[in-house]
Amino acid sequence: MHNYIYNLLSRKTIVLLDQALFSGISFLLTFSLVRILSLSEFGVFSSLILGNYLVVSVLNAMTTSTFQVNYAKEEDFNSYLTFNILFQFLLQLLVILLIVIFYYLNPLYSIINVFTIIAFTSSFILYDFLRKIILAIDKIALVLICDFIFTLIQTIAILGIYFFQINQLNVVLFWLSLSYLIPIFIGFYALKQYFTINNLYILFLKKHISQGKWLLFSSVIQWWSSNLFVVASGVFLGLEALGAFRLVQTVFGVLNLLFQTFENYVLPKAVSLFVKSTNSAKKYIINISKKSGLLILSFLFVLYIFSDSIIQLIGGEKYTQYGFVIRGMSILYVLIFIGYPIRLCIRMLVLNRNFFIGYLLSLAFSLLFFNYFLSNFGLSGAILGLAISQLILIIYWQFVLSKNNFLLWK
């Protein structure tokens, strides 16, 4: 079936359609929960999602991120893919253990059953891994099928939650967890043709540890660099501020998913071209950036102009006061877009140490000044801090690329 879809639609159409599905269901979920859950429960849900993204970034460093830049070079592709799947399962067992420990140490999550958190987090992480692996090996139509089924099931769950006014976060998370099961099964069933058991796993493990250690450090540093101001806003300004910040971030979710497509699809393609020709890889990244730039900047302009109306539409009257957050985030995302081609080049050249140092510098700034920005400027200070952190990344990575005689624009 996925071959039929691939022949019927172009590659770009499939990617855009898939991202539209995935971003659409994310919007629907957040906009439904923000109206059903209390301010405090939505804040707890937001913190749980933030935690999931942290775990995903850490596990990606050891599995998919390393896989994306290596799979095209591996002679025994089947064994390498199988290793990554088994390694992911092993890491997720460790995550479950950490969830149990954290749950009993943090009273914030006492309103949720620990098994519900395990089910939701495990399914969330595993499906993210599966999507990125399938995208990396260019099975785009298969991802579309899985995402379509996931979207359909989760839409039914969300409509049921909204229609029956299920306002208990524990019940909501349980039903959301179930929506991942069928697409996960379909994805792994389609990949079973590649499963191979042999004695190369130790070599693969050494490679992932060698290359992934900087990505692992970077993932933790990157998460805190990107989210320190967000987390601190919840601590300093309360769960309501955290919920508002996360609500606005969801509005920008379509751009986050587009940037993830850069990482999951554009990066492996650029690496394949780079193996053959440096100029071909450069031209590919430049062309993709130019084509996506008009769409992204137009979207940000609309969000900036109609910020007050948008926040009221999605969050209701209680969030009207946070329209300024959308305006600030629009400016921040212009900087993020400018920096993303530079980020891709750093990844493509496997400059993992410099990738790590960039986020370390960004985090150092955040740690030094987050208290000052939040205390004096509130949520506006959080956005300003994030913008300066992004500028630090862009300037440092551009300097590293120039030192390596690799510049996209001269």
ZIDA-V420153 format. One record per residue. PSI is psi in whole degrees, 0 to 359 (NA if undefined). OMEGA is omega in radians with two decimals (999 if undefined). D_LAST is the distance of its C-alpha to the last C-alpha in whole Angstrom. Layout:
psi omega d_last
PSI OMEGA D_LAST
PSI OMEGA D_LAST
This chain:
psi omega d_last
319 -3.11 45
335 3.05 42
323 3.11 41
315 3.12 43
319 -3.12 40
321 3.13 37
329 -3.09 39
320 -3.07 40
152 3.07 36
162 -3.13 33
313 -3.11 30
321 3.14 28
318 3.13 32
315 -3.13 33
314 -3.13 30
319 3.12 30
319 3.13 34
316 3.13 34
325 3.10 32
319 3.09 34
311 -3.04 37
319 3.12 36
324 -3.13 35
316 -3.13 38
329 3.07 40
317 3.09 39
312 -3.09 39
317 -3.14 42
309 -3.09 43
316 -3.09 42
333 3.07 43
314 -3.08 47
327 -3.10 47
336 3.12 46
337 -3.10 49
315 -3.08 52
156 3.03 51
165 3.14 52
319 -3.11 49
319 3.14 50
323 3.08 50
327 3.05 47
319 3.09 45
316 3.10 47
318 3.13 45
319 3.13 42
325 3.11 42
319 3.10 43
318 3.09 40
317 3.10 38
320 3.10 40
318 3.13 39
325 3.08 35
313 3.14 36
317 3.12 38
315 -3.11 35
323 3.12 32
313 -3.13 34
324 3.09 36
323 -3.13 33
325 -3.09 31
346 -3.10 34
275 -2.94 34
321 -3.11 32
320 3.09 29
322 3.11 29
318 -3.07 31
326 -3.08 28
359 -3.08 26
334 -2.94 29
326 -3.12 31
341 -3.10 29
346 -3.06 30
130 3.10 33
318 3.13 36
79 -3.06 39
317 -3.09 37
315 3.13 40
321 -3.11 41
319 3.10 38
316 3.13 38
318 3.10 42
315 -3.11 41
322 3.12 38
312 3.14 41
322 3.12 44
320 3.10 41
316 3.12 41
318 3.13 44
316 3.14 45
325 -3.14 43
330 3.04 44
321 3.08 47
321 3.12 46
318 3.13 45
317 3.10 48
317 3.14 50
325 3.10 47
314 -3.13 48
316 -3.14 52
313 -3.10 51
323 -3.10 49
316 -3.08 51
354 3.07 54
345 -3.05 53
109 -3.11 51
349 -3.11 54
327 -3.05 51
17 -3.11 51
342 3.13 55
354 -3.13 55
141 3.07 54
140 -3.08 55
326 3.13 54
329 3.08 54
318 3.10 52
317 3.12 49
315 -3.12 49
314 -3.10 49
312 -3.11 47
317 -3.11 44
314 3.14 45
321 3.10 45
312 -3.09 41
316 -3.08 40
321 3.14 41
323 3.07 40
316 3.10 36
313 -3.08 36
315 3.14 38
316 -3.07 35
324 3.10 32
314 -3.11 34
320 3.08 35
320 -3.10 31
323 -3.12 30
12 2.98 32
30 3.03 31
64 -2.98 35
320 -3.12 34
325 3.11 37
320 3.08 39
319 3.13 37
318 3.12 38
312 3.14 41
316 -3.13 41
326 3.10 40
314 3.13 42
316 3.10 45
315 -3.14 44
318 -3.14 43
312 -3.11 46
316 -3.11 48
328 3.07 47
317 3.10 47
317 3.12 51
317 -3.13 51
317 3.12 49
321 3.08 51
317 3.11 54
316 -3.10 53
318 -3.08 53
317 -3.11 56
4 3.10 58
50 3.10 57
102 -3.03 56
19 3.05 55
118 -3.06 55
324 -3.14 52
315 3.14 54
319 3.13 55
312 -3.12 51
325 3.12 50
313 -3.12 52
326 3.08 52
324 3.12 48
320 -3.10 48
333 -3.08 50
344 -3.13 48
339 -2.92 46
308 -3.07 48
310 3.11 48
327 3.07 45
316 3.12 44
315 -3.13 47
317 -3.13 46
312 -3.13 43
327 3.10 44
321 3.13 47
334 -3.12 44
354 -3.02 43
337 3.12 46
340 -3.11 45
350 -3.01 43
125 -3.12 45
135 3.10 46
124 3.07 48
193 -3.04 47
21 -3.13 47
355 -3.01 43
325 3.13 43
319 3.11 43
318 3.12 40
320 -3.14 38
317 3.12 39
320 3.12 38
317 -3.13 34
323 3.10 34
318 -3.12 35
312 -3.11 33
327 -3.02 30
345 -3.07 31
319 3.11 32
323 3.09 29
325 3.11 28
310 3.09 32
318 -3.12 31
322 -3.09 28
318 3.10 30
313 3.12 33
318 -3.13 30
317 -3.13 28
313 -3.13 31
325 3.09 32
320 -3.11 29
334 -2.99 29
359 -3.14 33
315 3.13 34
327 3.12 34
310 3.13 36
316 -3.13 38
329 3.10 39
325 3.08 40
324 -3.14 42
314 -3.05 44
323 -3.01 44
352 3.07 44
164 -3.12 46
330 3.12 46
317 3.11 46
320 3.10 42
315 3.12 41
319 3.12 42
318 3.12 41
314 -3.14 37
325 3.10 38
315 3.12 39
321 3.10 36
328 3.10 33
325 3.07 35
325 3.14 34
9 -3.09 31
327 3.14 32
326 3.10 30
322 3.08 27
318 3.14 28
326 3.07 29
320 3.09 26
326 3.07 24
326 3.08 26
321 3.03 26
315 -3.07 22
319 -3.00 24
331 -3.07 27
311 -3.09 26
318 -3.12 22
308 3.11 21
322 3.11 24
318 3.12 23
321 3.11 19
318 3.12 21
319 3.11 23
324 -3.11 20
326 3.11 19
327 -3.11 22
319 -3.05 22
127 3.11 18
317 -3.11 15
324 3.12 13
319 3.11 16
317 3.12 16
311 -3.12 12
321 -3.14 13
312 -3.14 16
318 3.13 14
314 -3.12 12
316 3.12 15
319 -3.13 17
318 -3.14 15
316 -3.10 15
322 -3.12 19
339 -3.06 20
315 -3.12 19
316 3.14 21
313 -3.09 24
313 -3.10 23
326 3.08 22
318 3.12 26
316 3.14 28
323 3.12 27
316 3.12 27
316 3.12 31
319 -3.12 32
314 -3.07 31
319 -3.04 33
30 -3.03 36
314 -3.10 36
317 3.14 40
322 -3.10 41
314 -3.11 39
325 3.11 40
323 -3.13 44
317 -3.04 44
331 -3.05 42
345 -3.09 44
180 -3.07 47
327 -3.05 48
345 -3.14 48
7 -3.08 44
325 -3.08 44
350 -3.06 43
19 3.11 40
328 -3.14 38
335 3.13 36
321 3.10 35
319 3.13 33
316 3.13 31
319 -3.13 30
330 3.10 29
317 3.11 27
319 3.12 25
319 -3.08 24
338 2.99 23
317 3.11 21
319 3.13 19
318 3.13 20
317 3.13 18
322 -3.08 15
345 -3.00 16
319 3.06 17
325 3.11 14
318 3.10 13
316 -3.14 17
320 3.13 17
319 3.09 15
316 3.12 17
317 -3.08 20
322 3.13 19
2 -3.14 18
42 3.06 22
60 -3.00 21
327 3.12 24
316 3.12 24
328 3.04 21
315 3.13 22
314 -3.10 25
322 3.12 24
312 3.13 22
331 3.08 25
317 3.09 27
319 3.13 25
317 3.13 25
321 3.13 29
316 3.08 30
315 -3.10 29
317 -3.14 31
324 -3.10 34
327 -2.94 34
357 -3.07 34
322 -3.14 35
317 -3.14 39
311 -3.08 38
316 -3.11 35
320 -3.11 38
326 -3.05 41
332 -3.02 40
0 3.11 38
221 -3.13 39
330 3.06 37
322 3.09 35
324 3.10 34
316 3.14 33
318 3.11 30
318 3.11 29
319 3.10 29
322 3.14 27
316 3.12 25
321 3.09 24
319 3.13 24
321 3.10 21
321 3.10 19
317 3.11 20
311 -3.08 19
313 -3.09 16
315 -3.11 15
313 -3.11 17
323 3.09 15
322 3.08 12
317 3.13 13
316 3.13 15
320 3.12 12
324 3.09 10
332 3.13 14
11 3.12 14
41 3.12 11
97 -3.13 10
132 3.10 6
316 -3.11 7
131 3.14 4
NA 999 0
